[in-house]
Amino acid sequence: MNSELFNLFSHQVVSSSMKLEYATIKDKDNFVLTNFNCKPSQALLKDKDLYKIVWCKDNSASIRVDGYEQALEQHQVIFCTPLNVMEVAIEMKGLVAFVFNKEFFCIQTHDEQVSCNGFLFFGSAQPQIVQLREKEKKHFAMMLYFFEEDFGIRDQLQGEMLRSLLKRLLILSTRMIKEEQLPPDITNVQLDTIRQYNLLVEKHFREKHQVQDYADLLFKSPKTLSNLFHKYGNKTPLTVIHERILLEARRLLLYSEKTVEEIAYTLGYKDSGHFSKFFKKQEGVSPSLFKKEKSTFRRE
């Protein structure tokens, strides 16, 4: 990239109240480039069907994810699934968000090519965050420029052009995740087992709470899974299950009218006392106190 072009991309100023949208009625595609500085873009945060990639472009910022404060440094990028409840103050400046539904770009369908399902979006109960290095800053700035250019071209190829740019962004991000988080000696087969485990937990965490349940589905032993996760990082297979249950419990306590007993039943606990004991051990407070404290904080 020559210096003149780099300066053009790197010094882009995101316009205030930006909301560029591509949508089709027939295919129900939806892709939006925004900064959440207007009411229509704020409404996207309440849509439960959208993936959200938020780039903290111009400065540090603070957002809320699933009821918790999340500080972002400049040039950090966070990847949220439709499951994550995100809150961004309308006056928050310096963010760029790529927001899309599965009809526009299905993570599962494109998994083989993009290899992001299980790493960018489903690798953990907590959203992934990456720090852009100098090379990636240039790439993200360049892609932002082309995204904005293509939003201005209304023709039959617009959707495919935007999808191609999004796929490039996902591939670049996946490479960063792998370089930063994966040991160099882990094989593709082992990575696929970890990915499949995470996806199975996502599918069955409400009724299957033991590692043995998932080991059976994968035709592996619990010991094999334990050794594999030890090689992959510092989480155990059981931790993955517990984090997913806890995340859902937090969401239901904060964003639903369900009672603790109803939430316990929803999450597969026959006895609400067992659920309360689990929650308090993980969170440090009882479910009822958590709901009261967090609800009071959010109102303030």
Contacts in CASP RR format, 6 or more apart in sequence:
PFRMAT RR
TARGET T0000
AUTHOR 0000-0000-0000
METHOD contacts of the structure
MODEL  1
MNSELFNLFSHQVVSSSMKLEYATIKDKDNFVLTNFNCKPSQALLKDKDL
YKIVWCKDNSASIRVDGYEQALEQHQVIFCTPLNVMEVAIEMKGLVAFVF
NKEFFCIQTHDEQVSCNGFLFFGSAQPQIVQLREKEKKHFAMMLYFFEED
FGIRDQLQGEMLRSLLKRLLILSTRMIKEEQLPPDITNVQLDTIRQYNLL
VEKHFREKHQVQDYADLLFKSPKTLSNLFHKYGNKTPLTVIHERILLEAR
RLLLYSEKTVEEIAYTLGYKDSGHFSKFFKKQEGVSPSLFKKEKSTFRRE
1 9 0 8 1.000
1 138 0 8 1.000
1 142 0 8 1.000
6 138 0 8 1.000
8 145 0 8 1.000
9 138 0 8 1.000
9 141 0 8 1.000
9 142 0 8 1.000
9 144 0 8 1.000
9 145 0 8 1.000
10 137 0 8 1.000
10 138 0 8 1.000
10 141 0 8 1.000
12 141 0 8 1.000
12 144 0 8 1.000
12 145 0 8 1.000
14 35 0 8 1.000
14 57 0 8 1.000
14 58 0 8 1.000
14 94 0 8 1.000
14 96 0 8 1.000
16 35 0 8 1.000
16 37 0 8 1.000
17 35 0 8 1.000
17 37 0 8 1.000
17 38 0 8 1.000
17 41 0 8 1.000
18 33 0 8 1.000
18 34 0 8 1.000
18 35 0 8 1.000
18 37 0 8 1.000
18 38 0 8 1.000
18 41 0 8 1.000
19 32 0 8 1.000
19 33 0 8 1.000
19 34 0 8 1.000
19 38 0 8 1.000
19 40 0 8 1.000
19 41 0 8 1.000
20 32 0 8 1.000
20 33 0 8 1.000
20 34 0 8 1.000
20 147 0 8 1.000
20 148 0 8 1.000
20 151 0 8 1.000
20 152 0 8 1.000
21 30 0 8 1.000
21 31 0 8 1.000
21 32 0 8 1.000
21 33 0 8 1.000
21 151 0 8 1.000
22 29 0 8 1.000
22 30 0 8 1.000
22 31 0 8 1.000
22 32 0 8 1.000
22 104 0 8 1.000
22 151 0 8 1.000
22 158 0 8 1.000
22 159 0 8 1.000
22 162 0 8 1.000
23 29 0 8 1.000
23 30 0 8 1.000
23 31 0 8 1.000
27 103 0 8 1.000
28 101 0 8 1.000
28 103 0 8 1.000
29 101 0 8 1.000
29 103 0 8 1.000
29 104 0 8 1.000
29 159 0 8 1.000
30 50 0 8 1.000
30 99 0 8 1.000
30 100 0 8 1.000
30 101 0 8 1.000
30 103 0 8 1.000
30 104 0 8 1.000
31 98 0 8 1.000
31 99 0 8 1.000
31 100 0 8 1.000
31 101 0 8 1.000
31 104 0 8 1.000
31 105 0 8 1.000
31 159 0 8 1.000
31 162 0 8 1.000
31 163 0 8 1.000
31 166 0 8 1.000
32 41 0 8 1.000
32 44 0 8 1.000
32 97 0 8 1.000
32 98 0 8 1.000
32 99 0 8 1.000
32 100 0 8 1.000
33 96 0 8 1.000
33 97 0 8 1.000
33 98 0 8 1.000
33 99 0 8 1.000
33 147 0 8 1.000
33 148 0 8 1.000
33 151 0 8 1.000
34 41 0 8 1.000
34 44 0 8 1.000
34 96 0 8 1.000
34 97 0 8 1.000
34 99 0 8 1.000
35 41 0 8 1.000
35 93 0 8 1.000
35 94 0 8 1.000
35 95 0 8 1.000
35 96 0 8 1.000
35 97 0 8 1.000
36 42 0 8 1.000
36 44 0 8 1.000
36 45 0 8 1.000
36 88 0 8 1.000
36 90 0 8 1.000
36 92 0 8 1.000
36 95 0 8 1.000
36 97 0 8 1.000
37 90 0 8 1.000
37 91 0 8 1.000
37 92 0 8 1.000
37 93 0 8 1.000
38 90 0 8 1.000
39 90 0 8 1.000
41 97 0 8 1.000
42 88 0 8 1.000
42 90 0 8 1.000
44 50 0 8 1.000
44 52 0 8 1.000
44 99 0 8 1.000
45 86 0 8 1.000
45 87 0 8 1.000
45 88 0 8 1.000
48 82 0 8 1.000
49 82 0 8 1.000
49 101 0 8 1.000
49 102 0 8 1.000
50 82 0 8 1.000
50 99 0 8 1.000
50 100 0 8 1.000
50 101 0 8 1.000
51 79 0 8 1.000
51 80 0 8 1.000
51 81 0 8 1.000
51 82 0 8 1.000
51 99 0 8 1.000
51 100 0 8 1.000
51 101 0 8 1.000
51 102 0 8 1.000
51 105 0 8 1.000
51 107 0 8 1.000
51 121 0 8 1.000
52 79 0 8 1.000
52 80 0 8 1.000
52 84 0 8 1.000
52 86 0 8 1.000
52 97 0 8 1.000
52 98 0 8 1.000
52 99 0 8 1.000
53 77 0 8 1.000
53 78 0 8 1.000
53 79 0 8 1.000
53 80 0 8 1.000
53 97 0 8 1.000
53 98 0 8 1.000
53 99 0 8 1.000
53 169 0 8 1.000
53 173 0 8 1.000
54 63 0 8 1.000
54 72 0 8 1.000
54 77 0 8 1.000
54 78 0 8 1.000
54 80 0 8 1.000
54 86 0 8 1.000
54 88 0 8 1.000
54 95 0 8 1.000
54 96 0 8 1.000
54 97 0 8 1.000
55 75 0 8 1.000
55 76 0 8 1.000
55 77 0 8 1.000
55 95 0 8 1.000
55 96 0 8 1.000
55 97 0 8 1.000
55 98 0 8 1.000
55 132 0 8 1.000
55 140 0 8 1.000
56 72 0 8 1.000
56 73 0 8 1.000
56 74 0 8 1.000
56 75 0 8 1.000
56 76 0 8 1.000
56 77 0 8 1.000
56 78 0 8 1.000
56 94 0 8 1.000
56 95 0 8 1.000
57 74 0 8 1.000
57 75 0 8 1.000
57 94 0 8 1.000
57 95 0 8 1.000
57 96 0 8 1.000
57 140 0 8 1.000
57 144 0 8 1.000
58 74 0 8 1.000
58 93 0 8 1.000
58 94 0 8 1.000
59 74 0 8 1.000
59 93 0 8 1.000
59 94 0 8 1.000
60 71 0 8 1.000
60 72 0 8 1.000
60 73 0 8 1.000
60 74 0 8 1.000
61 71 0 8 1.000
61 72 0 8 1.000
61 92 0 8 1.000
61 93 0 8 1.000
61 94 0 8 1.000
61 95 0 8 1.000
62 69 0 8 1.000
62 70 0 8 1.000
62 71 0 8 1.000
62 72 0 8 1.000
62 92 0 8 1.000
63 69 0 8 1.000
63 70 0 8 1.000
63 72 0 8 1.000
63 78 0 8 1.000
63 86 0 8 1.000
63 87 0 8 1.000
63 88 0 8 1.000
63 89 0 8 1.000
63 92 0 8 1.000
63 95 0 8 1.000
64 70 0 8 1.000
64 86 0 8 1.000
64 87 0 8 1.000
64 88 0 8 1.000
65 78 0 8 1.000
65 80 0 8 1.000
65 84 0 8 1.000
65 85 0 8 1.000
65 86 0 8 1.000
65 87 0 8 1.000
65 127 0 8 1.000
66 84 0 8 1.000
66 85 0 8 1.000
66 247 0 8 1.000
66 250 0 8 1.000
66 251 0 8 1.000
66 254 0 8 1.000
67 85 0 8 1.000
67 87 0 8 1.000
67 250 0 8 1.000
67 254 0 8 1.000
67 294 0 8 1.000
67 298 0 8 1.000
70 78 0 8 1.000
70 127 0 8 1.000
72 78 0 8 1.000
72 129 0 8 1.000
73 131 0 8 1.000
75 131 0 8 1.000
75 132 0 8 1.000
75 137 0 8 1.000
76 129 0 8 1.000
76 130 0 8 1.000
76 131 0 8 1.000
76 132 0 8 1.000
77 129 0 8 1.000
77 130 0 8 1.000
77 132 0 8 1.000
77 140 0 8 1.000
77 173 0 8 1.000
78 127 0 8 1.000
78 128 0 8 1.000
78 129 0 8 1.000
79 120 0 8 1.000
79 121 0 8 1.000
79 127 0 8 1.000
79 128 0 8 1.000
79 129 0 8 1.000
79 130 0 8 1.000
79 173 0 8 1.000
80 86 0 8 1.000
80 127 0 8 1.000
81 121 0 8 1.000
81 122 0 8 1.000
81 127 0 8 1.000
83 247 0 8 1.000
83 251 0 8 1.000
84 127 0 8 1.000
85 251 0 8 1.000
85 254 0 8 1.000
85 255 0 8 1.000
88 95 0 8 1.000
96 144 0 8 1.000
98 147 0 8 1.000
98 166 0 8 1.000
98 169 0 8 1.000
100 166 0 8 1.000
102 108 0 8 1.000
104 163 0 8 1.000
104 166 0 8 1.000
105 163 0 8 1.000
105 166 0 8 1.000
105 167 0 8 1.000
107 114 0 8 1.000
107 116 0 8 1.000
107 117 0 8 1.000
107 121 0 8 1.000
108 117 0 8 1.000
110 116 0 8 1.000
110 167 0 8 1.000
110 170 0 8 1.000
111 117 0 8 1.000
113 167 0 8 1.000
114 167 0 8 1.000
114 170 0 8 1.000
114 171 0 8 1.000
114 174 0 8 1.000
115 171 0 8 1.000
115 174 0 8 1.000
116 170 0 8 1.000
116 171 0 8 1.000
116 173 0 8 1.000
116 174 0 8 1.000
117 195 0 8 1.000
117 199 0 8 1.000
118 194 0 8 1.000
118 195 0 8 1.000
118 198 0 8 1.000
118 199 0 8 1.000
119 128 0 8 1.000
119 174 0 8 1.000
119 177 0 8 1.000
119 178 0 8 1.000
119 195 0 8 1.000
120 128 0 8 1.000
120 170 0 8 1.000
120 173 0 8 1.000
120 174 0 8 1.000
120 177 0 8 1.000
121 128 0 8 1.000
122 195 0 8 1.000
122 198 0 8 1.000
122 199 0 8 1.000
122 202 0 8 1.000
123 195 0 8 1.000
123 198 0 8 1.000
124 198 0 8 1.000
124 235 0 8 1.000
124 240 0 8 1.000
124 243 0 8 1.000
125 240 0 8 1.000
125 243 0 8 1.000
125 244 0 8 1.000
125 246 0 8 1.000
125 247 0 8 1.000
126 243 0 8 1.000
126 247 0 8 1.000
128 177 0 8 1.000
130 173 0 8 1.000
130 176 0 8 1.000
130 177 0 8 1.000
130 180 0 8 1.000
132 140 0 8 1.000
132 176 0 8 1.000
133 176 0 8 1.000
136 172 0 8 1.000
136 176 0 8 1.000
139 172 0 8 1.000
140 169 0 8 1.000
140 172 0 8 1.000
143 165 0 8 1.000
143 168 0 8 1.000
143 169 0 8 1.000
146 165 0 8 1.000
147 162 0 8 1.000
147 165 0 8 1.000
150 158 0 8 1.000
150 161 0 8 1.000
150 162 0 8 1.000
150 165 0 8 1.000
151 158 0 8 1.000
151 162 0 8 1.000
153 161 0 8 1.000
181 233 0 8 1.000
182 191 0 8 1.000
182 232 0 8 1.000
183 231 0 8 1.000
183 232 0 8 1.000
183 233 0 8 1.000
186 231 0 8 1.000
186 232 0 8 1.000
190 228 0 8 1.000
190 231 0 8 1.000
190 232 0 8 1.000
193 218 0 8 1.000
193 220 0 8 1.000
193 225 0 8 1.000
193 228 0 8 1.000
194 228 0 8 1.000
194 229 0 8 1.000
194 232 0 8 1.000
196 218 0 8 1.000
197 214 0 8 1.000
197 218 0 8 1.000
197 225 0 8 1.000
197 237 0 8 1.000
197 240 0 8 1.000
198 240 0 8 1.000
200 214 0 8 1.000
200 217 0 8 1.000
200 218 0 8 1.000
201 214 0 8 1.000
201 240 0 8 1.000
201 241 0 8 1.000
201 244 0 8 1.000
202 244 0 8 1.000
204 213 0 8 1.000
204 214 0 8 1.000
204 217 0 8 1.000
205 241 0 8 1.000
205 244 0 8 1.000
205 245 0 8 1.000
205 248 0 8 1.000
205 267 0 8 1.000
206 248 0 8 1.000
206 266 0 8 1.000
206 267 0 8 1.000
206 268 0 8 1.000
207 268 0 8 1.000
208 214 0 8 1.000
208 241 0 8 1.000
209 241 0 8 1.000
209 245 0 8 1.000
209 268 0 8 1.000
210 238 0 8 1.000
210 241 0 8 1.000
211 222 0 8 1.000
211 225 0 8 1.000
211 226 0 8 1.000
211 237 0 8 1.000
211 238 0 8 1.000
211 241 0 8 1.000
212 222 0 8 1.000
214 225 0 8 1.000
214 237 0 8 1.000
214 241 0 8 1.000
215 221 0 8 1.000
215 222 0 8 1.000
215 224 0 8 1.000
215 225 0 8 1.000
218 225 0 8 1.000
222 237 0 8 1.000
225 237 0 8 1.000
226 236 0 8 1.000
226 237 0 8 1.000
229 235 0 8 1.000
229 236 0 8 1.000
229 237 0 8 1.000
229 240 0 8 1.000
230 236 0 8 1.000
235 243 0 8 1.000
242 278 0 8 1.000
242 282 0 8 1.000
245 267 0 8 1.000
245 278 0 8 1.000
246 279 0 8 1.000
246 282 0 8 1.000
246 283 0 8 1.000
248 267 0 8 1.000
249 263 0 8 1.000
249 267 0 8 1.000
249 275 0 8 1.000
249 279 0 8 1.000
249 287 0 8 1.000
250 283 0 8 1.000
250 290 0 8 1.000
252 258 0 8 1.000
252 263 0 8 1.000
252 266 0 8 1.000
252 267 0 8 1.000
253 260 0 8 1.000
253 263 0 8 1.000
253 287 0 8 1.000
253 290 0 8 1.000
253 291 0 8 1.000
253 294 0 8 1.000
254 291 0 8 1.000
254 294 0 8 1.000
254 295 0 8 1.000
254 298 0 8 1.000
256 263 0 8 1.000
258 266 0 8 1.000
260 272 0 8 1.000
260 275 0 8 1.000
260 276 0 8 1.000
260 287 0 8 1.000
260 288 0 8 1.000
260 291 0 8 1.000
261 272 0 8 1.000
263 275 0 8 1.000
263 287 0 8 1.000
264 271 0 8 1.000
264 272 0 8 1.000
264 273 0 8 1.000
264 274 0 8 1.000
264 275 0 8 1.000
264 276 0 8 1.000
265 272 0 8 1.000
267 275 0 8 1.000
269 275 0 8 1.000
269 278 0 8 1.000
275 287 0 8 1.000
276 286 0 8 1.000
276 287 0 8 1.000
279 286 0 8 1.000
279 287 0 8 1.000
279 290 0 8 1.000
280 286 0 8 1.000
280 287 0 8 1.000
283 290 0 8 1.000
285 293 0 8 1.000
END
